[in-house]
Every structure is written in structure tokens, then in C-alpha cells.
Amino acid sequence: MPILGIDTASSRGSIALARPREILASADLAERGAHARDLLVRIDGLLETHGLKPRDLAGVAVAVGPGSFTGVRVGMATAKGLAYSLNIGLAGLSTLEALARAAQGGIPGAASTLCAAIEAGRGEIYATLFRCAPGGPARLGPDRSWRPADLIEALPPEASVVGDGLEAIRRAARAAGRAPVAAVEPPPPLAGAIARWAWSVLAPGAAYRTGDLRPNYVRPADAEAGRRPY
């Protein structure tokens, strides 16, 4: 019985089915697409293609952000609805950690540090540094929003960057007179890595638990940031 992975938080959304040591199938979603309309249809199609029904799922795992605020909400609502209706386990993973897990196998050379970075708007990027380890990336700090120039100051010279925040980081590196930034390109889809990770945190036969999942927005939405206090 596979776990379903869902990512609608990043610009390149995806869904996947995975067992502990393998990704059985994955499918990209339309970039910045209408996930609220299409996501369940795409999930049904992926299951049907592999002769599965929703009741065959062992659990559901989802990217909880940071990323698109709407995408985070749609992905989490869909994951919660499926897990609740099927009474199966539910898990949520940081979008940046999912990106690091998906990318670790493609790191060039002997890089020991990986920077997962995605666009955040307002001239900023969401980013986190990870140490590459045999058991998977080890977090070196919390998810946060950065100005690219500030992140360049914190980025070790040997680090590789993955994610759609790469171009902003490269521009900041050129402006600072730094050597070109190594990268994992193109950014990989995340749903398979999310589903595989979930096998390490969901117990066999786990049931749905209310209130276990919270969004990881990192910073307020634009509308909230501009709201005046009364």
C-alpha cells in the first residue's frame, strides 16, 4: 500500500505514490495551475493508472510551506480531507526540506552544504541550509525569508543551491563579486521525496489525527502584512 505525496506549495507542483524504498509513480501539476480545481482529478488519474483506489493508500503526506499561500492551503485541505475520509495517517513536511531531500542525489562534486531556496516575492527568497549526510539532509537552521544579498553573506563557498530562488542568488553573488554559485538544475519535483519521507514518520496502520498539521507560512501574507492595526 503506497503513501500519496502532494506538493502544491512550490511553483512546480507534483503528486506521487511511494513505498519505503521506491517512488512508484509521479506526475507534475500545471505550473502555478488551478490546483483547487484540478488536484483531486489528477490524484484519481494517478491512482487509476496504477490500478489503485483511494482506499489502497497507507497514508497521505503534503508540503506545508513555505511557498504559495494559496497552494499551501489547497494542498493541506486536500491532504486532510483524504486522510480524514479514509482514516489514514497524515504527515506534513517543509517545502524547503522536501526540496533538499529531492535534490541531494544530484549535488555536484563534493559539496557538503545544500541551500534550498524558492521565490518569496517582495524581493526576497525562502531558504534554508542543510548539511548533506548519508541518511538525508540535516537542517542547519530554520526556514526563513532572506534578502538575496544577506543570504550570499551566509552561504558557504562550497554550497550548492537548488530551487527557483537560484537566479536571485546568482544575481546577488555577481553584485557581491563572488564566484559563480554551484547549483542542482533543474529543480526536482517534490512529491516523491515527501511520500518517501512519510514512511519514516507514519507508523504502519496509522489513523487520522485531528490537529496534527499546521501551515509553515514563515511570514505573513501580503494582505496581512499591509493590514493596519486597529
C-alpha positions as CSV (number, residue, x, y, z in Angstrom):
1,M,0.0,0.0,0.0
2,P,1.7,3.3,-1.1
3,I,1.7,6.7,0.5
4,L,0.4,9.6,-1.6
5,G,2.7,12.7,-1.7
6,I,1.3,16.1,-2.6
7,D,3.1,19.4,-3.4
8,T,1.1,22.4,-4.4
9,A,3.3,24.9,-2.4
10,S,6.1,25.2,-4.9
11,S,5.8,26.6,-8.4
12,R,6.4,23.2,-9.9
13,G,3.6,21.2,-8.2
14,S,3.5,17.4,-8.2
15,I,1.9,14.3,-6.9
16,A,3.5,10.9,-6.3
17,L,3.0,7.4,-4.9
18,A,5.8,5.8,-3.0
19,R,6.8,2.8,-0.9
20,P,9.7,3.0,1.6
21,R,12.5,2.5,-0.9
22,E,10.9,3.5,-4.2
23,I,8.8,6.1,-5.9
24,L,6.2,4.1,-7.8
25,A,4.8,6.9,-9.9
26,S,4.8,10.7,-10.0
27,A,3.1,13.4,-12.1
28,D,3.8,17.1,-12.5
29,L,0.9,19.5,-12.0
30,A,0.4,22.5,-14.2
31,E,2.9,25.2,-13.1
32,R,1.1,27.7,-10.9
33,G,-2.1,25.9,-12.1
34,A,-5.6,25.9,-10.7
35,H,-4.9,23.2,-8.1
36,A,-8.2,23.8,-6.3
37,R,-10.0,22.7,-9.4
38,D,-7.6,20.0,-10.8
39,L,-5.8,18.4,-7.9
40,L,-8.3,15.7,-6.9
41,V,-8.9,14.8,-10.6
42,R,-5.1,14.4,-11.1
43,I,-4.9,12.2,-7.9
44,D,-7.7,10.0,-9.1
45,G,-6.0,9.7,-12.5
46,L,-2.7,8.7,-11.0
47,L,-4.3,6.0,-8.8
48,E,-6.4,4.7,-11.6
49,T,-3.4,4.4,-13.9
50,H,-1.8,2.1,-11.4
51,G,-4.9,0.0,-10.6
52,L,-5.4,1.6,-7.2
53,K,-8.3,3.1,-5.3
54,P,-8.1,5.8,-2.6
55,R,-8.8,3.0,0.0
56,D,-5.5,1.4,-1.1
57,L,-3.4,4.3,0.3
58,A,-1.4,3.8,3.5
59,G,-1.2,7.5,4.2
60,V,-1.0,11.0,2.8
61,A,1.9,13.5,3.0
62,V,1.9,17.1,1.9
63,A,4.2,20.1,1.6
64,V,3.2,22.6,4.3
65,G,5.2,25.6,3.1
66,P,6.8,28.0,2.7
67,G,5.6,28.8,-0.8
68,S,2.4,29.9,-2.4
69,F,-0.1,30.8,0.3
70,T,-3.0,29.6,-1.8
71,G,-1.0,26.5,-2.9
72,V,-0.2,25.6,0.7
73,R,-3.9,25.9,1.7
74,V,-5.1,23.8,-1.2
75,G,-2.6,21.1,-0.7
76,M,-3.2,20.8,3.0
77,A,-7.0,20.9,2.7
78,T,-6.9,18.1,0.1
79,A,-4.5,16.0,2.2
80,K,-6.5,16.5,5.3
81,G,-9.8,15.7,3.5
82,L,-8.4,12.5,2.1
83,A,-6.8,11.3,5.3
84,Y,-9.9,12.1,7.3
85,S,-12.3,10.4,4.9
86,L,-10.0,7.3,4.6
87,N,-8.9,7.4,8.3
88,I,-5.3,7.0,7.4
89,G,-2.1,8.7,8.6
90,L,-1.3,12.3,7.6
91,A,2.1,14.0,7.6
92,G,3.5,17.4,6.6
93,L,7.0,18.3,5.5
94,S,8.6,21.7,5.0
95,T,8.7,22.6,1.3
96,L,12.4,23.5,1.7
97,E,13.3,20.2,3.4
98,A,11.4,18.3,0.7
99,L,13.4,20.2,-1.9
100,A,16.7,19.3,-0.2
101,R,15.7,15.7,0.1
102,A,14.7,15.5,-3.6
103,A,17.9,17.2,-4.7
104,Q,20.6,15.6,-2.5
105,G,21.4,12.9,-5.1
106,G,22.1,15.4,-7.7
107,I,24.6,17.6,-5.8
108,P,27.7,18.3,-8.0
109,G,31.2,17.5,-6.8
110,A,31.9,17.1,-3.1
111,A,29.6,19.9,-1.9
112,S,28.8,19.3,1.8
113,T,26.1,22.0,2.1
114,L,22.9,22.4,0.2
115,C,20.8,25.6,0.1
116,A,17.2,25.0,-0.7
117,A,15.8,28.3,-2.0
118,I,12.4,29.3,-3.5
119,E,10.9,32.6,-4.6
120,A,9.1,34.5,-1.9
121,G,8.1,37.8,-3.6
122,R,8.8,41.3,-2.2
123,G,12.4,40.9,-3.4
124,E,13.0,38.0,-1.0
125,I,13.5,34.3,-1.1
126,Y,12.6,31.5,1.3
127,A,15.8,29.5,2.1
128,T,17.4,27.0,4.5
129,L,20.8,25.5,4.6
130,F,21.3,21.7,5.0
131,R,24.3,19.5,5.6
132,C,24.5,16.6,3.2
133,A,24.5,13.3,5.1
134,P,24.1,9.6,4.1
135,G,20.8,9.4,6.0
136,G,19.4,12.5,4.3
137,P,19.9,16.3,4.6
138,A,20.5,17.6,8.1
139,R,18.9,21.0,8.8
140,L,21.4,23.8,9.8
141,G,18.8,26.4,10.6
142,P,15.1,27.2,10.4
143,D,13.1,28.1,7.3
144,R,13.1,31.9,6.9
145,S,12.8,34.6,4.3
146,W,16.0,36.3,3.2
147,R,17.1,39.2,1.0
148,P,19.4,37.6,-1.5
149,A,22.3,39.9,-0.6
150,D,22.0,38.7,3.0
151,L,21.8,35.1,2.1
152,I,25.0,35.4,0.0
153,E,26.8,36.5,3.1
154,A,25.7,33.4,5.0
155,L,26.2,30.9,2.1
156,P,29.4,28.8,2.4
157,P,31.6,28.9,-0.7
158,E,31.2,25.1,-1.3
159,A,27.4,25.2,-1.1
160,S,25.1,24.2,-3.9
161,V,21.8,25.8,-4.4
162,V,18.5,24.2,-5.6
163,G,15.1,25.8,-6.3
164,D,13.6,28.7,-8.3
165,G,15.4,31.2,-5.9
166,L,18.6,30.3,-7.7
167,E,18.6,33.2,-10.2
168,A,18.1,35.8,-7.4
169,I,21.0,34.3,-5.5
170,R,23.2,34.3,-8.7
171,R,22.5,37.9,-9.3
172,A,23.3,38.8,-5.7
173,A,26.6,36.8,-6.0
174,R,27.6,38.7,-9.1
175,A,26.8,42.0,-7.4
176,A,28.9,41.0,-4.4
177,G,31.8,39.9,-6.7
178,R,31.6,36.3,-5.6
179,A,32.5,33.3,-7.6
180,P,29.6,31.6,-9.5
181,V,27.2,29.6,-7.3
182,A,27.0,25.9,-7.9
183,A,23.5,24.5,-8.5
184,V,21.3,21.5,-8.8
185,E,19.4,22.1,-12.0
186,P,16.6,21.8,-12.9
187,P,14.8,21.8,-9.5
188,P,13.3,18.3,-9.0
189,P,9.6,17.6,-8.3
190,L,9.0,17.2,-4.6
191,A,6.0,14.9,-4.1
192,G,8.0,11.7,-4.4
193,A,10.5,12.8,-1.8
194,I,7.6,13.8,0.5
195,A,5.9,10.5,0.2
196,R,9.2,8.5,0.8
197,W,9.9,10.7,3.9
198,A,6.5,10.0,5.3
199,W,7.3,6.3,5.7
200,S,9.8,7.3,8.4
201,V,7.3,9.2,10.4
202,L,3.9,7.4,9.9
203,A,3.5,4.2,11.9
204,P,2.1,1.2,10.0
205,G,-1.7,1.4,10.1
206,A,-1.7,4.9,11.4
207,A,-5.1,6.6,11.6
208,Y,-6.0,10.2,11.0
209,R,-5.4,12.5,14.0
210,T,-7.2,15.9,14.2
211,G,-5.0,19.0,14.5
212,D,-1.7,17.4,13.7
213,L,-0.9,19.6,10.7
214,R,-0.1,23.3,10.6
215,P,0.9,25.5,7.7
216,N,4.5,26.8,7.6
217,Y,4.0,30.2,6.1
218,V,7.3,31.7,7.5
219,R,6.0,35.2,7.1
220,P,2.5,36.9,6.9
221,A,0.7,37.0,3.6
222,D,0.8,40.3,1.7
223,A,-2.7,41.2,2.7
224,E,-1.9,40.6,6.4
225,A,1.4,42.5,6.2
226,G,-0.4,45.5,4.9
227,R,-3.2,45.5,7.3
228,R,-3.3,48.4,9.8
229,P,-3.8,47.5,13.5
230,Y,-7.0,48.9,15.0
